[in-house]
Amino acid sequence: MVFVLLGAFSLGCPADEKPVAPVQAPAAPPPVRRAQLKGLQGDVKVKRAAGDEWLPAQEGMPLFENDKVRTVAGAGAQIVFANGSIVNLGDDALIGIAETRPRPGQERTDLTVLRGRVDAEMEDPARQSLSVTTPAATVRAGREIVFQ
């Protein structure tokens, strides 16, 4: 048995309608700079949230959410957050810039200390908050505090 189709077929839009443009997903918002590196001493490395490699740190290098900073023995660095908080990393340290969940009326700094010593300073403790998470605990402070 053989079937034969006769006729004209048209795929697409009728002549009086314009084709509809495909819907594009909204672009992801650009990453928000949370801090920058200062006062580098010795071997300091940065691992970007979206990367797999440890890159050499540079003075003034921006840091974004989920970036990591590592210092080796004898090295150190200062992380200056956008709200004015300063975190000094000692040698042999590993920290991550945590995702910040802002609170109304308070500028917040969140970081994760995976290894090493961190000294933190806040310009205005009445308006600033610092949250430090470790594998074993979370500490929130509204004044100068030293974590070891």
N, C-alpha and C positions, 0 to 999 in steps of 0.2 A: 504494500500500500504506500502510495506517495502522496504527500500533502504539498500543496503549492499555495503560498500566500501571495495575493495580488493586492496592490495598493501602495500608497505612499505613506511613509511613516516619518514623523518629525519628532525629534527629541529636543526638549528645551522649552522655551517660553512661547506662548502665543505672540503673534506679531505686535500686538498693542501693549504688551507688558515688558518691563525692563527686567533683566536678570537680577537676582538678589545676590549681593556680595556675601561671601562666606563670613561667618561670625568669628572674630579673632578673640582668643583669651586675653584678658587684660594683662599687661606687662607687670611683672613682679616689681614691687617698689625697690628703689635702690637701697643698698645697706646703709644704715645710719651709723655714722662715726661715733663711737662711745668714748674713745680716749686716744692718746698718742704717746709714743715712747720718747723719753728724755734721759739725759745723763747716763748713757750707755757706758759700761765698763766691762772689758773683756768680751768673752764669747756669749752673745745673746742671740737667740733664734725666735722666729715667729712662724707659726703654722696657721694658715688661713682656714676658716671654717669650711670652705669649699675645696680646700687643697689637701694633698697627701704629703707634701714635702715641707721640711723645715727650711725656712729662708733666713739668710743673715738679716738681723735687725738693723735699722737705720735710724739715726736721730730724726725725730719728728714724724716717724712712720705712723700712719693712722691705724687704730685698732677697732675692729667691729665685733658685734655679737658673735660668740662662739669661737673667736680666734683664741689661740693659745700662745703664751710666752714662756720661754725656757732659758734659764741661766745655768752655766756650768760652774765648777769650783773656781772661786776667785772672781767671778763675774757679778754684775749687778745692773739694775735698771730702775728707772722711775717711770711710772705710768700716771699720766695726768689726765683725769677724766673731764668731760665737758662741763660738769658742774663745779669744777675746781678742786675736787678731792684728789689727793695724791697718794699713791701706793708705791712704796719702795720695796723692790724685790732684792733679797739677799742672794748669796751664791747657792748654787744647786737647788734652784726653785723651779716649779712648774705651776702656772696658773692659767685659768681660762676666763675670758670676759663673758660673764653670764648674761642671759637675756634679762633685761630690766622690765619689771612691771611697775610703771609709775604710780605714785599715790598722789592724790590732790594736795597741793601745797607743800610737797616735799620732793626735793631732788634726790634721786636714789642712785647708788652705785652698787652693782652686784658683781661679785667675782667668785670663782671657785679656786681654792688652793689645794692642789693635788700633792704638792711636796714643797718643803722649804719654809723660809721665814718671810713674813710680810709685815711691814710697818705702814700704817695708814694715818693720814692727816686730813681733816676736813676744815675748809675755810669758815663755814658758818654752821656749826652743829645743830643750831635751832631749826635750820631749813634743810639740812642734808642728812641722809641716812646711808649707812654702809652695811651691806649684807655680805658676809663671807661664809661660803659653804666649803666644808671639807668632806672627805669620804665618811667621816664619823659624826660631824656636827654642823649646825648652822649658827652663826653669831651675827646679831644685828647691833649696831652701835650708833650712838649719836654724839660721840666725842672721840678723842684720840685713843687708840687702842693698839696693842701689839699682839700679833698672833705668831706662835712658834710651833 
